[in-house]
Amino acid sequence: MILKATLIYLAVISLISALITVHDKRAAKRSKRRVPERTLIIFSLIGGSVAMYMTMQLIRHKTRHAKFMIGIPVIIVLQLAAVIATARLLM
């Protein structure tokens, strides 16, 4: 039950993360109101890091910003470490 809920959560947050990344790219091209960088980082922290990083690479958005190209992979590693540590505690 918990695993299913977690997977649904990650799917939803990943979709939202990808969509806001694409939206920010479009807004940048059209000189419209942008998504704050803080919002992008928060969505990465709450579970959308893999989807956001992949989307940024795919659409070439923020790829020159170290905050994102180094920061998001660091978040991914920390999240993976947390998952492994949690799995070990539950075994």
Helices and strands as residue ranges (DSSP letters): H 2-29, H 37-43, I 44-48, H 49-59, H 66-69, H 71-90
